[in-house]
Amino acid sequence: MLLLQVANKMEREKTQLVDKIARKLYGFINSYSEEKMPIRESRETMTTTLGYIIEYLRNSDSPPAFDMERLPLELIQFEEGIASRRVKYDIPLKDLLNGINIFHQEIWSLIFEELDDQPLPSPEFRRLQSRIDGFVNSLMILVSESYMKSKENLIRDQQTALMGWEEVVKSASNIELKIPCREEFAAIVRMQAEAIARRLMYSEEEIMDFTTAVGEACDNAIEHGYSPRGVDVHYHLSREELVVEIIDYGKGFDPRGKGEEPPDPFAERGRGIFLMKNFVDRVELYSKKGEGTMVILAKKRIFG
């Protein structure tokens, strides 16, 4: 029986197959790297997934096409775990799906190696194809849905935390936030900056200025200072001023002379530092190539 023959082949060569897929994942997809996600964890995920496929091929009572309505809870939880960990490690969804596609291609490479001397196609081959492709296609759908859900939950948790920051500001002189280098998290930083400035009774104009300056610094840190270590945001509150430090761990730059002249009004880039210097009372830039950048923004507090 062809399904059992292929299942046995996959079982015998599981370790070699996982090694081959891992080399491709970590060799061709930039976001897959030891700095972001341990290769050991990726190998464990692939080994477990292959185990499910082998079991599915060996189970003659299972339907010929992969039935998403009859998925065992264990498999659903496994796929949700894949998605949530890839969100945690900041692996983009497109890279995750590319990884599944590489996994799929290598499975078929192994199958064709086993079936080299057999006539194709045949009814048994079509049944095998239906099972393999159906499983992988369903895996892509379920992992994608779980990935988006995990991402939404992560952002929702950050937003929920924001609701408590106004109370924190009443008694704390230092507030810290760490975000991954992804564009959507810049909005979280802006909301935090606005909440803190509003709680400290700045005027609406001052709140807007401070939020804009912090947002520009955060945008720059995410875009130009990209690093798996993310971006750190530290607020320091004294009676005289509100200070925020935005720290990235990227490639760094030479800050001398930056933001001194008004930018080209039609340019899409190059305005961030100029805006910072015009929207807060003090801007300090510290950067070293290869080590990252620290931007310090200070807004005076005036008590009437």
Secondary structure, DSSP 8 states (H G I E B T S, - for coil): -HHHHHHHHHHHTHHHHHHHHHHHHHHH-TT--TTTS-HHHHHHHHHHHHHHHHHHHH-TTS-SS--GGG--HHHHHHHHHHHHHHHHTT--HHHHHHHHHHHHHHHHHHHHHHTTTS-SS-HHHHHHHHHHHHHHHHHHHHHHHHHHHHHHHHHHHHHHHHHHHHHHHHH-SEEEEEE-S-THHHHHHHHHHHHHHHHTT--HHHHHHHHHHHHHHHHHHHHHS--TT-EEEEEEE-SSEEEEEEEE-S-----TTTTSS---TT-SSS-HHHHHHHHSSEEEEEEETTTEEEEEEEEE----
